[in-house]
Amino acid sequence: MKNHTTNTQTIPSERESYENLIPMRLWAEDDLPSEKMLLKGSHSLSDAELLSIIIGSGISGENSLEIAKKLLSRCGNSLCDLWKLDVTDLQKIKGIGRMRAIKISAVFALARRRNESEVIFREKITQSHQAFEIFRSLMGDLPYEEFWILLLNRSNRILRKIRISEGGVSGTVVDPKKVFKTCLDNQACSIILGHNHPSGNTNPSEADSKLTKKLRDCGMMLDVDVLDHIIIGDNKYYSFADDGKM
């Protein structure tokens, strides 16, 4: 008796085969992300479909939706991590060249500014969560540390937002002289400190605690109240004031 070997192949689903084998320009109109958005609204699109619209066209053998899926996969399908990618990181994905990377980064920048404009017009800063929202809009998705201050008037209304310094993934240098010169130049009555931890861990380091105490003490001598120091990481934060350390 002869042995017969049967070769088996994985048969892709009808939908998967459709997307992979037919160029996007030949898809049914309702299936194109751009047309789907017009017909059904942005809420009906997946993250990958929205990203594919920004990417635009594909490359030989890969359409823009496949490129978008690979880009999201690189970030663990996390939009927070996607927003941390810079132009160089984006170009590591096949199909995303220099100009496309710049275009995507520009969209990220607009989103940050939109978030910033949404929260900056609050009448007063009365809770740590309000300060967190502002700092998150400024640096919540950055892959490196930045240190900012919110300058407040006597009614705790925001006068200005000032970036004091930027550094690497594990720290940034803060000069107290620059902090308080900025306060005096803008006639601020009080300030709120803020910086990000790219690792996502919001626990204050020993250096964070020492800096907070140093700036608080300097402020007392200059009659500028240091109200709080916010450490942000992804979608959470730590407040020195809430923890009774101010």
N, C-alpha and C positions, 0 to 999 in steps of 0.2 A: 504494500500500500504506500502510495506516495504522500509525503507531507506537503500540504499546501500552506503557504504563508500569505496571510492576508495583510496588505498594507492599508493602514487606517490613517485618515487625515482629519484634522479638526476642521469642521465646517463652521465658518463664521456665521453669526446671526445675520438675518436679512438686513437689519439696520447697519450693523458694523461693516458688512460687505459693501453696502451702498455708500457709506461715508468714505471708506478706504479706496474703493476702486473707481468711483466716479468723481472727476474733478469738481470742485465746489461750484464752478461757473455753470455746470450742467445739472446741479441739484434742482429739485422742485422749488419754486419760488418761496413757498411757505416754510421750507426747511433752512433757507439762508438766514443766518443770525440777524443780519441787518433788516431783512424783510419781516422776520418774526418779531423783531423789536417794534417795527412800525405798526404791525397788525395787532399784536397782543400786549405790547408794553414791555419795558425793561425787566419787570418782575418775572416774566415768563422765561427769561434766558438764564442759563447757568453761568457761573463765574467764567468758565472757559469760553462760552459763546460771547460774553461781553468783551473779554480780552481779545478774542479773535477779531472783533470789529476794530479795535484799536490797532492791532497788528496789521490789518489790511489784507494784502495778498500773501499767498504762500510761496513755496519754492518748488522746484522740480521734485515730484514724489511725495510732497507733504503740503497739505493745505493749511490755512491760517488757524483753523480750529485744532488741528493736530499739534501745531507749534505751541498754541496756547495751553493745551493739556500738558505738554512736556514741561513748559515753564512753571505751571502750577505744581506739577508733580515734584519738581526740584525743590519747591518750598513746602513740601508736605501738604499741599492743597490749603495752605494757610494764607489768607490775604494779608494778615499782619506781617508775616515773614516776606511775602512778595513785595510789600511796600518798602522793605529794608534794602532791597537790591539796588545797586547803583548801575550806571551805564556800563561799566566794565563787567559786572556780574551778568547783566542781561545778555551781553554779547556772547556769553559762553553757551547759549542755547542755539543750536543750528537753526538758521532761518531768521535770526534776529541780528541784523547788522548794526552798524554805528548809528545811522539815522533813525532806524526803528527803535533802538534802545533810547535814544534821546527823546523821541516822541513819547514813549511809554513813561520815561522819567518826568517829562513835562506834565503828563496827566497826573502823576503822583503828586507833583508840586502844587498843581491847582487844587487837588483834593485837600491837601494840608491847609492851603490858604482859605478854602471854603470853611473847613472846620474851625480855623482860627477866627474868621470873621463872624461865625455863628455864636461863639462864646465870649468874644471880647467886649460886647456891648452890654454885658450885665451891669446893672446899676452899682452894685457893691459886691465885694468879696467878703462874705460872712461865714463861709464854711470851707473846710479843706478840699471838699469835693469840687468846688467851683475853681479853685486854683489848679487842681489836678487836671480838669478839663482843658484849661488854657495851656498848661505845660504839655499835655498830651498832644494837642494840636500843633505844637511847635517842634517837638522832638520825640514823640512817642514811638515812631517807627525807625529811628536812626540807628545805624549799626555801630556808632561810636558815641562817646559821651559828650554832652554839652551842658553848660551851666548857665542858667538864666535867672533874672530877677524881675519881679513885678513891682513897679514903683506905684505907690498909692498916696492919695491925698489924705487929709484929715478925716474924710468920710469913708475911707476905704474904697474910693473909686479909683480905677486904674488910670494912671497918667501915661505910663509907657511900659513896654516890654523890652528888656535889653538882654542880649546875649553877651555874657561876660567872657566865656572861653569855650573852646572845643578841644577835644583830645583824642585818645585812642579808645579801644574797646574796654579798657579797664580803668580809665581815670582821666581827669583833666585838671589842670592847675588853675587855682582861683586866687587872684591877688586882691586882698581886702582893700588896698588903696584904690584900686579901680572901681570896686563895688561902691565904696562910699563917696568917691569923687562923682560918680554917676548920680548918686542920690542927691548930693548937694547941688550939683549943676541943674537938676530938674526940680529942686525944692520938694522932694518927697518927704512925707512925714513918717512913712513906714514902708517896709518892703517884705516880700515873700520870696524865699529862695527856692530854686528848683533845679534838679538835674536828673538825668536818666541813667538807668543801668541796662545796657543792651542785652545782658544775660537774662533779663526778666526777673531777677531776684531783687526784691525791694528792701531787703534788710539793710540797715545802715552799717557801713564799715566803721572801724575805729577812726579812720581818717575823716569820714563824713561827720561823725559825732564831734571830733575835735574842731573841725572847720566851723560847724554850726555854733559851737560855744564861742569860738574866737570872733565870729562875725556878730553874734548877739552882744558880746561884751564891747566890741568896737562901737556898735550902734548905740549902746547905752551912753557912752561918753559923748557921742555926737548928737544925742537926742533924736535918733532915728530908730524906731522900733522894728526889730526883726520879728515878725509875727509867726513865721512858720518856715519850715524847710521840707519841701515835698520831694520824695524820690519816686520816680515812676518806672514801671516795667510792664510792657505790653498793656493790658487793660486793668492794671491794679496800681496801688500806690501806698506809700508809707508817709505818715505825717508826724513830724517831731512834736508838734503842738498837741495833736490828738493823743499822743502817747505820753503827754505830760513832761516832755523834755525841753520845753522852751522857758 
